[in-house]
Structures are given as C-alpha cells and as structure tokens.
Amino acid sequence: MPSAGPAAPDAWLHAGQVWQQWVRHAAACPFDLARAQYAGAVRAGVIRSSLLAASRFERGMAQWESLVLGPWARER
C-alpha cells in the first residue's frame, strides 16, 4: 500500500483545480449555446446581420453570465 507522502497534497490541490475548471466550463455552457444559436440565426437569415446588434447581444450575454455565475463567470 503506497504511503501518502509529500506529493499527496499537491495531487489533491491539482485535482481540486481541475474540478474547479471543469465546473466553470460546465456552468458557462448555456451562455455559449445561446451565443451559438444567435450566430446560427444570423447565418440562416432569421436575424439581420449587424455589428451593433451583435455587440449589444454579446454585452448582454456577458452581463447575464456575470450576474448568474458571479465569481465563477469568465473574465472578459
């Protein structure tokens, strides 16, 4: 049976960081899906292509992401 030497705390720290990164990506997934749907609607011609509208949409999504996820939100 291997002993828990000095490398064990480092392994737990790394595992915690990996888990935290995975949770952040999973929590941001609905916002990424909304962005992809918006882009698909523009490509399909459902929404008129406009840089101003795209900028407003992205700003709104970033605000919602920040509001919903708080400290877990991605930095923009």
C-alpha positions in Angstrom: 0.0 0.0 0.0 1.6 3.3 -1.0 2.1 5.9 1.7 0.7 9.4 1.4 4.0 11.3 1.1 4.6 14.9 0.4 3.3 14.6 -3.1 -0.3 13.7 -1.9 -1.3 17.3 -1.0 0.0 18.5 -4.4 -2.1 15.8 -6.1 -5.2 16.9 -4.2 -4.6 20.5 -5.0 -4.2 19.7 -8.7 -7.4 17.6 -8.6 -9.3 20.5 -7.0 -8.1 22.9 -9.6 -9.1 20.6 -12.5 -12.5 20.1 -10.9 -13.0 23.9 -10.5 -12.0 24.5 -14.1 -14.5 21.8 -15.3 -17.3 23.3 -13.2 -16.6 26.7 -14.6 -16.8 25.4 -18.2 -19.9 23.5 -17.5 -21.6 26.5 -15.9 -20.7 28.7 -18.9 -22.1 26.1 -21.4 -25.7 27.6 -21.6 -24.3 31.0 -22.4 -22.0 29.6 -25.1 -25.1 27.7 -26.5 -27.0 31.0 -26.6 -24.2 32.7 -28.5 -24.0 29.8 -31.0 -27.8 30.0 -31.5 -27.6 33.7 -32.2 -24.8 33.2 -34.7 -26.7 30.4 -36.4 -29.8 32.6 -36.6 -27.7 35.3 -38.3 -26.2 32.9 -40.7 -29.7 31.5 -41.5 -31.0 34.9 -42.2 -33.5 34.9 -39.3 -31.8 37.8 -37.7 -30.3 40.6 -39.7 -26.5 40.8 -39.7 -25.4 43.9 -37.8 -22.2 44.6 -35.9 -24.1 46.9 -33.5 -26.7 44.2 -32.7 -24.1 41.5 -32.3 -22.2 43.8 -29.9 -25.3 44.5 -27.9 -26.1 40.8 -27.7 -22.6 39.9 -26.6 -22.6 42.7 -23.9 -26.0 41.5 -22.6 -24.8 37.8 -22.5 -21.7 38.8 -20.7 -23.8 40.8 -18.2 -26.2 37.9 -17.6 -23.2 35.5 -17.3 -21.6 37.7 -14.7 -24.9 38.1 -12.8 -25.8 34.4 -12.8 -22.4 32.9 -12.2 -20.9 35.7 -10.1 -17.3 34.9 -9.2 -17.5 31.8 -11.5 -18.0 33.9 -14.6 -15.3 34.2 -17.2 -13.2 37.3 -17.3 -13.9 39.4 -20.4 
